[in-house]
Amino acid sequence: MKQSLASFPKTEKRIKLVPPDGGWGWVVLFGTGLTNIFNQSMLSLFSLLYGDALEAMGHRTAGAAIVMNTMLCVTNCGGPFAGALVKKTSPRFVCVTGSFICTMGIFLSGFSTNIIHLVITYGIFLGLGLGFIQNASFVAINSYFKEKKSIAVGIAMTGTGIGQTLMPHVVRYLLDKYGFNGACLLLSAMSLHGICGTLLIQPVEWHMKEVEEEVIVDEKVQLLEYNKKTDDVTYKSTRRVTNPSLLNEDKGALGQMNGSKKKIEEKEKSVLRKIYELFDMSLLSSPRFLNIIIGTALTAISIQNFSMLYPLFLQKVAGMDKQETANCMSAVALADIVGRLCIPQLQAKFNVSARMTLILTSIWLFVVRQILAYQTDMYVLLALSALYGIGRSMVIVARNITISEQCRTEQVASAVGLGMLSMGVLTPPIGYFLGWIRDYTGNYVACISAQNAILVVFLIMWIPDMLHDYYHKKREKSKAEDEAQAA
């Protein structure tokens, strides 16, 4: 009888605060989506907006590459600083600051008279602002959503897709109507909407949801805690009878000792140690985390380079004119938007992890791009462009989610920042290598194959680790079940 009673552990109900997984979180998504429409879309508008201005300054492809690479480098390398600033302040403050810096960069770029001005305004100002927005907006969304995280990130990043689809038409109209200076001034005014959107980000603590859960009570631990409290009370009461002022003196002395100890510990911390803790550099001691950030960087670099190469491939290999090329690019953008909205729903429904999603979509992209490299028919290319856009959307959505799954909640800002830094470090050498392949061979198919080879390297890095993790969890589960049966 005693054994049967012991087999049923005592439980009690407790209130737990959890992220709302909705509620004000949907308003946060609207705000970040609004910011992405008018700021993140600037990445794809450079050639259209600044192309003629660069030619007037006496620069062409090389000048554009300098400005664009500066912007991408500052965006990614600014990630860790954005993460540290989020830890010291809040995601809302960093997002608002980033939006303001973007607005100033676009505004001042309208007065550029040489390439140095564009490097400073577009390259540094806009790059830094976008880095701040990317990091802090993801941290804000991550704090509001748990079960629906992939859906939420997909919705927020749909703003970027909408901006990349609509803003080129807006820019073309503004350039025709008001010229380069007027277009930059009006685009900076539109960018101010990003500040309004980021102001909607409120601290998640204001909207936490109370959930009742049953907790198994360990009666032995409770008994020890009760005895400790009883002993403390007995000790204090005994001292109080002996000398009532002694307890206050002890408290004061103890407080002084603790305070002085903390001051000594803070003084003993070196500057390097403070930087180490501020940027959560301890994350880099984990081989799995390093594998994650390098792998996600490789997928993003492969996508970036293909996006730059694809219009040239359509025109020079497939023999398309500008309108046909625009149609294929529109198919990519529209499919990208659909993918960001729909695929996270399927991912949540079938409970597929972000890491597994990234592996599956990378295989998808490899197959689609390798087939696409040998096609010239417009309708086939339109269909393959749409399939590529769907795959691309999930790589973009799943990247930061995968990184956030490898760390604690308070480390997410630093983890995403380190992920951005890895991309900033790897982009120049890999981009130069892929460009060299195209220039050396003069073959776009070889260059696309090289971009796919980067995805193969990513898969080689991740699949063995995923299998090891799967079998390790399976062994742990089996061991726990055996122990439960033995008990």
C-alpha positions as CSV (number, residue, x, y, z in Angstrom):
1,M,0.0,0.0,0.0
2,K,2.8,2.4,0.9
3,Q,4.6,1.7,-2.4
4,S,1.4,2.4,-4.4
5,L,1.0,5.7,-2.6
6,A,4.7,6.6,-3.2
7,S,4.2,6.1,-7.0
8,F,2.0,9.1,-7.2
9,P,4.1,12.2,-6.6
10,K,2.5,15.2,-4.9
11,T,1.7,18.1,-7.2
12,E,0.6,21.7,-6.8
13,K,-0.7,24.4,-9.2
14,R,1.5,27.5,-9.7
15,I,1.1,30.6,-11.9
16,K,3.8,31.0,-14.6
17,L,4.4,34.0,-16.9
18,V,4.9,33.1,-20.5
19,P,5.2,35.2,-23.8
20,P,1.7,36.1,-25.2
21,D,2.3,34.3,-28.5
22,G,0.0,36.9,-30.0
23,G,-1.8,39.9,-28.4
24,W,0.3,43.0,-28.7
25,G,2.9,40.8,-30.5
26,W,0.8,41.2,-33.7
27,V,1.1,45.0,-33.4
28,V,4.8,44.6,-33.0
29,L,4.8,42.6,-36.3
30,F,2.9,45.4,-38.0
31,G,5.5,47.9,-36.8
32,T,8.5,45.9,-37.8
33,G,6.9,45.1,-41.2
34,L,6.3,48.8,-41.8
35,T,10.0,49.5,-41.0
36,N,11.1,46.8,-43.4
37,I,9.1,48.2,-46.3
38,F,10.8,51.6,-46.2
39,N,14.2,50.7,-44.9
40,Q,15.2,47.1,-45.6
41,S,14.0,47.4,-49.2
42,M,16.8,50.0,-49.8
43,L,19.2,47.1,-50.3
44,S,17.7,46.3,-53.7
45,L,17.2,49.9,-54.8
46,F,20.9,51.0,-55.0
47,S,21.5,50.5,-58.7
48,L,18.1,52.1,-59.6
49,L,18.4,55.1,-57.3
50,Y,22.2,55.9,-57.4
51,G,23.2,54.4,-60.8
52,D,23.0,57.6,-62.8
53,A,24.5,59.7,-59.9
54,L,27.5,57.4,-59.8
55,E,28.0,57.7,-63.6
56,A,27.8,61.5,-63.3
57,M,30.6,61.2,-60.6
58,G,32.7,59.2,-63.0
59,H,32.2,55.8,-61.5
60,R,30.4,52.7,-62.8
61,T,30.5,49.0,-61.7
62,A,33.6,49.3,-59.5
63,G,32.3,52.4,-57.7
64,A,28.9,50.7,-57.1
65,A,30.7,47.6,-55.7
66,I,32.7,49.7,-53.2
67,V,29.6,51.4,-51.9
68,M,27.5,48.2,-51.7
69,N,30.3,46.1,-50.1
70,T,30.9,48.9,-47.5
71,M,27.2,48.9,-46.7
72,L,27.0,45.1,-46.3
73,C,30.1,45.0,-44.3
74,V,28.9,47.7,-41.8
75,T,25.5,46.0,-41.6
76,N,26.8,42.7,-40.6
77,C,29.8,43.8,-38.5
78,G,27.6,46.2,-36.6
79,G,25.5,43.2,-35.5
80,P,27.4,42.5,-32.2
81,F,27.4,46.2,-31.3
82,A,23.6,46.2,-31.8
83,G,23.3,43.1,-29.6
84,A,25.3,44.7,-26.8
85,L,23.2,47.9,-27.1
86,V,20.0,45.8,-26.9
87,K,21.3,44.2,-23.6
88,K,22.1,47.6,-22.2
89,T,18.9,49.4,-23.3
90,S,16.0,47.7,-25.1
91,P,15.0,46.4,-28.5
92,R,12.7,49.4,-28.9
93,F,15.5,52.0,-28.3
94,V,17.9,50.2,-30.7
95,C,15.2,49.9,-33.5
96,V,14.2,53.6,-33.2
97,T,17.9,54.6,-33.3
98,G,18.5,52.4,-36.3
99,S,15.5,53.8,-38.2
100,F,16.6,57.4,-37.4
101,I,20.2,56.6,-38.7
102,C,18.7,55.1,-41.9
103,T,16.6,58.2,-42.5
104,M,19.6,60.4,-42.0
105,G,21.7,58.3,-44.4
106,I,19.0,58.4,-47.2
107,F,18.5,62.2,-46.6
108,L,22.2,63.1,-46.7
109,S,22.9,60.8,-49.7
110,G,20.8,63.2,-51.8
111,F,23.5,65.9,-51.5
112,S,26.4,63.6,-52.5
113,T,28.8,65.1,-55.0
114,N,31.4,62.3,-55.0
115,I,31.7,58.6,-54.1
116,I,33.2,59.3,-50.7
117,H,29.9,61.0,-49.7
118,L,28.0,57.9,-50.8
119,V,30.3,55.6,-48.9
120,I,29.6,57.6,-45.8
121,T,25.9,58.2,-46.2
122,Y,24.7,55.0,-47.9
123,G,27.5,52.7,-46.9
124,I,28.1,53.6,-43.3
125,F,24.9,55.4,-42.1
126,L,22.4,53.2,-43.9
127,G,24.4,50.0,-43.2
128,L,24.7,50.7,-39.5
129,G,21.0,51.6,-39.2
130,L,19.9,48.4,-41.0
131,G,22.2,46.3,-38.8
132,F,20.5,47.8,-35.7
133,I,17.0,47.2,-37.1
134,Q,17.7,43.6,-38.1
135,N,19.1,42.6,-34.8
136,A,16.7,44.4,-32.4
137,S,13.5,43.7,-34.4
138,F,14.2,40.0,-34.3
139,V,15.0,40.1,-30.5
140,A,11.6,41.9,-30.0
141,I,9.7,39.3,-32.0
142,N,11.5,36.4,-30.3
143,S,10.5,37.7,-26.9
144,Y,6.8,37.9,-27.9
145,F,6.4,34.6,-29.6
146,K,7.4,31.0,-28.7
147,E,5.1,28.5,-30.4
148,K,4.3,30.7,-33.4
149,K,7.8,32.2,-33.8
150,S,8.5,31.1,-37.3
151,I,5.0,32.4,-38.4
152,A,5.7,35.7,-36.7
153,V,9.1,36.2,-38.3
154,G,7.7,35.2,-41.7
155,I,5.0,37.9,-41.4
156,A,7.4,40.6,-40.2
157,M,9.8,39.9,-43.0
158,T,7.0,40.0,-45.6
159,G,7.4,43.7,-45.3
160,T,10.9,43.4,-46.9
161,G,9.4,41.4,-49.8
162,I,6.6,43.9,-50.3
163,G,9.1,46.8,-50.3
164,Q,11.3,45.1,-52.8
165,T,8.3,44.5,-55.1
166,L,6.7,48.0,-54.8
167,M,9.5,50.4,-54.0
168,P,11.3,50.1,-57.4
169,H,8.2,51.5,-59.1
170,V,8.0,54.3,-56.5
171,V,11.7,55.2,-57.0
172,R,11.3,55.2,-60.8
173,Y,8.4,57.6,-60.5
174,L,10.2,59.9,-58.0
175,L,13.3,60.1,-60.2
176,D,11.3,61.0,-63.3
177,K,9.2,63.6,-61.4
178,Y,11.6,65.2,-59.0
179,G,15.1,64.1,-60.0
180,F,17.8,62.5,-57.8
181,N,17.9,65.0,-55.0
182,G,14.1,65.2,-54.7
183,A,13.8,61.4,-54.8
184,C,16.3,61.0,-51.9
185,L,14.5,63.6,-49.8
186,L,11.1,62.0,-50.3
187,L,12.4,58.5,-49.7
188,S,13.9,59.8,-46.4
189,A,10.5,61.2,-45.5
190,M,9.0,57.7,-46.2
191,S,11.7,56.2,-44.1
192,L,10.4,58.1,-41.1
193,H,7.5,55.7,-41.1
194,G,10.0,53.2,-39.8
195,I,10.4,55.3,-36.6
196,C,6.6,55.2,-36.1
197,G,6.6,51.4,-36.6
198,T,9.4,50.8,-34.2
199,L,7.7,52.9,-31.5
200,L,5.0,50.2,-31.4
201,I,7.6,47.8,-29.8
202,Q,6.7,47.7,-26.1
203,P,8.5,45.7,-23.4
204,V,7.2,42.2,-23.4
205,E,6.9,42.3,-19.6
206,W,3.8,44.5,-20.1
207,H,2.0,41.8,-22.0
208,M,3.1,38.5,-20.4
209,K,0.4,35.9,-20.1
210,E,-0.4,34.0,-16.9
211,V,-0.6,30.3,-17.2
212,E,-1.5,27.8,-14.6
213,E,0.7,24.7,-14.5
214,E,1.1,21.6,-12.2
215,V,4.5,21.2,-10.6
216,I,5.7,18.1,-8.8
217,V,6.6,19.0,-5.3
218,D,9.6,17.4,-3.7
219,E,8.6,17.0,-0.1
220,K,12.2,16.4,1.1
221,V,13.4,19.7,-0.4
222,Q,10.4,21.5,1.2
223,L,11.2,19.9,4.6
224,L,14.8,21.0,4.3
225,E,13.8,24.6,3.4
226,Y,11.3,24.6,6.3
227,N,14.0,23.4,8.8
228,K,16.4,26.1,7.5
229,K,13.8,28.8,8.0
230,T,13.0,27.5,11.5
231,D,16.7,27.4,12.4
232,D,17.2,31.0,11.1
233,V,14.2,32.2,13.1
234,T,15.4,30.4,16.3
235,Y,18.9,31.9,15.9
236,K,17.6,35.4,15.3
237,S,15.2,35.2,18.3
238,T,18.0,33.9,20.6
239,R,20.3,36.7,19.6
240,R,17.5,39.2,20.0
241,V,16.9,38.1,23.7
242,T,20.6,38.2,24.4
243,N,21.2,41.7,22.9
244,P,18.5,43.4,20.7
245,S,20.9,45.7,19.0
246,L,23.3,42.9,18.0
247,L,21.1,41.7,15.1
248,N,21.0,45.2,13.6
249,E,24.8,45.5,14.0
250,D,25.3,42.1,12.3
251,K,23.0,43.1,9.5
252,G,24.8,46.4,8.9
253,A,28.2,44.7,9.1
254,L,27.1,42.0,6.7
255,G,25.7,44.6,4.2
256,Q,28.9,46.5,4.3
257,M,30.9,43.3,3.7
258,N,28.7,42.3,0.8
259,G,28.9,45.8,-0.7
260,S,32.6,46.0,-0.4
261,K,33.0,42.5,-1.9
262,K,30.9,43.4,-4.9
263,K,33.0,46.6,-5.5
264,I,36.2,44.7,-5.3
265,E,34.9,42.1,-7.8
266,E,33.8,44.9,-10.2
267,K,37.2,46.6,-9.9
268,E,39.0,43.3,-10.5
269,K,37.2,42.8,-13.7
270,S,39.4,43.9,-16.6
271,V,38.2,45.8,-19.6
272,L,38.5,42.7,-21.7
273,R,36.5,40.7,-19.3
274,K,33.7,43.3,-19.4
275,I,33.7,43.2,-23.2
276,Y,33.7,39.4,-23.1
277,E,30.6,39.4,-20.9
278,L,28.9,42.2,-22.8
279,F,29.1,40.5,-26.2
280,D,28.5,37.0,-24.7
281,M,31.7,35.7,-26.2
282,S,31.3,32.5,-24.2
283,L,28.9,31.4,-27.0
284,L,31.9,30.9,-29.3
285,S,33.2,28.2,-27.0
286,S,30.5,25.9,-28.2
287,P,31.5,24.0,-31.4
288,R,27.8,23.5,-32.2
289,F,27.1,27.3,-32.0
290,L,30.1,28.0,-34.3
291,N,28.8,25.4,-36.7
292,I,25.4,27.0,-36.7
293,I,26.6,30.6,-37.3
294,I,29.0,29.6,-40.0
295,G,26.4,27.4,-41.7
296,T,23.7,30.1,-41.7
297,A,26.2,32.6,-43.0
298,L,27.1,30.3,-45.9
299,T,23.4,29.9,-47.0
300,A,22.9,33.6,-46.8
301,I,26.0,34.4,-48.9
302,S,25.0,31.8,-51.5
303,I,21.6,33.5,-51.8
304,Q,23.0,37.0,-52.0
305,N,25.5,36.2,-54.7
306,F,22.8,34.3,-56.8
307,S,20.5,37.3,-56.5
308,M,23.2,39.6,-57.9
309,L,24.1,37.2,-60.7
310,Y,20.6,36.1,-61.8
311,P,19.6,39.2,-63.8
312,L,22.8,39.0,-65.7
313,F,22.3,35.3,-66.3
314,L,18.8,35.9,-67.7
315,Q,20.0,38.6,-70.1
316,K,23.4,37.2,-71.3
317,V,22.7,33.4,-71.2
318,A,18.9,33.1,-71.6
319,G,18.9,36.1,-74.1
320,M,16.0,38.0,-72.4
321,D,15.3,41.7,-72.7
322,K,14.8,44.0,-69.7
323,Q,11.0,43.4,-69.5
324,E,11.4,39.6,-69.6
325,T,14.1,39.8,-67.0
326,A,11.8,42.0,-64.8
327,N,9.1,39.4,-65.1
328,C,11.3,36.7,-63.8
329,M,12.6,38.9,-61.0
330,S,8.9,39.7,-60.1
331,A,8.1,36.0,-60.0
332,V,11.0,35.5,-57.5
333,A,9.7,38.4,-55.3
334,L,6.1,37.4,-55.3
335,A,6.9,33.7,-54.6
336,D,9.2,35.0,-51.8
337,I,6.3,36.8,-50.2
338,V,4.0,33.8,-50.5
339,G,6.7,31.6,-49.0
340,R,7.2,33.8,-46.0
341,L,3.5,33.8,-45.3
342,C,2.6,30.1,-46.0
343,I,5.6,27.8,-45.3
344,P,6.0,28.9,-41.6
345,Q,2.3,27.7,-41.2
346,L,3.2,24.3,-42.5
347,Q,6.4,24.2,-40.4
348,A,4.4,24.9,-37.2
349,K,1.7,22.4,-38.2
350,F,4.1,19.5,-38.7
351,N,6.4,20.7,-35.9
352,V,9.5,20.9,-38.0
353,S,12.5,22.7,-36.4
354,A,14.0,25.8,-37.9
355,R,17.3,23.9,-38.4
356,M,15.7,21.0,-40.3
357,T,13.7,23.6,-42.3
358,L,17.0,25.3,-43.3
359,I,18.5,21.9,-44.4
360,L,15.4,20.9,-46.5
361,T,15.2,24.3,-48.2
362,S,18.9,24.4,-49.0
363,I,18.5,21.0,-50.8
364,W,15.5,22.5,-52.6
365,L,17.5,25.5,-53.7
366,F,20.4,23.3,-54.8
367,V,18.2,21.3,-57.1
368,V,16.2,24.2,-58.5
369,R,19.2,26.4,-59.2
370,Q,21.2,23.6,-60.9
371,I,18.3,22.8,-63.2
372,L,17.7,26.5,-63.8
373,A,21.4,27.0,-64.9
374,Y,20.7,25.0,-68.1
375,Q,17.4,26.6,-69.1
376,T,16.7,29.3,-71.7
377,D,12.9,29.0,-72.2
378,M,11.0,31.9,-70.6
379,Y,8.1,30.0,-69.2
380,V,10.4,27.3,-67.7
381,L,12.5,30.1,-66.2
382,L,9.4,31.8,-64.8
383,A,8.3,28.6,-63.0
384,L,11.8,27.9,-61.7
385,S,12.1,31.5,-60.5
386,A,8.9,31.1,-58.5
387,L,10.3,27.8,-57.0
388,Y,13.5,29.5,-56.2
389,G,11.7,32.4,-54.5
390,I,9.8,30.0,-52.2
391,G,13.0,28.3,-51.1
392,R,14.8,31.6,-50.6
393,S,12.1,32.9,-48.3
394,M,12.5,30.1,-45.8
395,V,16.3,30.4,-45.7
396,I,15.9,34.1,-44.8
397,V,13.1,33.4,-42.2
398,A,14.8,30.4,-40.6
399,R,18.3,31.8,-40.3
400,N,18.0,33.9,-37.1
401,I,15.4,31.4,-35.6
402,T,18.0,28.6,-35.9
403,I,20.6,30.8,-34.1
404,S,18.2,31.7,-31.3
405,E,17.4,28.1,-30.6
406,Q,21.0,27.5,-29.6
407,C,21.1,29.9,-26.7
408,R,19.2,31.3,-23.7
409,T,16.6,34.1,-24.1
410,E,18.9,36.7,-22.6
411,Q,21.7,35.7,-25.1
412,V,19.6,36.0,-28.3
413,A,20.7,39.6,-29.1
414,S,24.4,38.7,-28.8
415,A,23.9,35.4,-30.6
416,V,22.2,37.1,-33.6
417,G,24.9,39.7,-33.6
418,L,27.7,37.1,-33.7
419,G,25.8,35.4,-36.6
420,M,25.8,38.7,-38.5
421,L,29.5,39.2,-37.8
422,S,30.3,35.7,-39.2
423,M,28.5,36.7,-42.3
424,G,30.4,40.0,-42.5
425,V,33.7,38.2,-42.2
426,L,32.9,35.5,-44.7
427,T,31.1,37.6,-47.4
428,P,34.2,39.4,-48.9
429,P,36.4,36.4,-49.5
430,I,33.7,34.1,-50.7
431,G,32.1,36.9,-52.9
432,Y,35.5,37.6,-54.4
433,F,36.1,33.9,-55.1
434,L,32.8,33.5,-56.8
435,G,33.4,36.7,-58.9
436,W,36.8,35.4,-59.9
437,I,35.2,32.1,-61.1
438,R,32.9,34.1,-63.3
439,D,35.6,36.3,-64.7
440,Y,38.1,33.5,-65.2
441,T,35.8,31.0,-66.9
442,G,33.3,33.5,-68.4
443,N,30.7,30.9,-67.7
444,Y,27.6,31.7,-65.7
445,V,26.7,28.0,-65.3
446,A,30.1,27.4,-63.6
447,C,29.5,30.3,-61.3
448,I,26.0,29.0,-60.3
449,S,27.5,25.6,-59.7
450,A,30.1,27.2,-57.5
451,Q,27.3,28.9,-55.5
452,N,25.6,25.6,-55.1
453,A,28.9,24.1,-53.9
454,I,28.7,26.5,-51.0
455,L,25.3,24.9,-50.1
456,V,26.9,21.4,-50.3
457,V,29.6,22.5,-47.8
458,F,26.8,23.8,-45.5
459,L,25.0,20.4,-45.7
460,I,28.2,18.5,-45.0
461,M,28.7,20.7,-41.9
462,W,25.2,20.3,-40.6
463,I,23.8,16.9,-41.5
464,P,26.3,14.8,-39.4
465,D,25.8,17.1,-36.4
466,M,22.0,16.8,-36.8
467,L,22.3,13.0,-36.9
468,H,24.5,13.0,-33.8
469,D,22.1,15.2,-32.0
470,Y,19.1,13.0,-33.0
471,Y,20.7,9.7,-31.8
472,H,22.0,11.4,-28.6
473,K,18.4,12.5,-27.7
474,K,17.1,9.1,-28.6
475,R,19.6,7.4,-26.3
476,E,18.7,9.8,-23.5
477,K,15.0,9.2,-23.9
478,S,15.5,5.5,-23.9
479,K,17.6,5.7,-20.8
480,A,15.0,7.8,-19.0
481,E,12.3,5.3,-19.9
482,D,14.4,2.4,-18.6
483,E,15.0,4.2,-15.3
484,A,11.3,5.0,-15.0
485,Q,10.4,1.4,-15.5
486,A,13.0,0.2,-13.0
487,A,11.6,2.6,-10.4
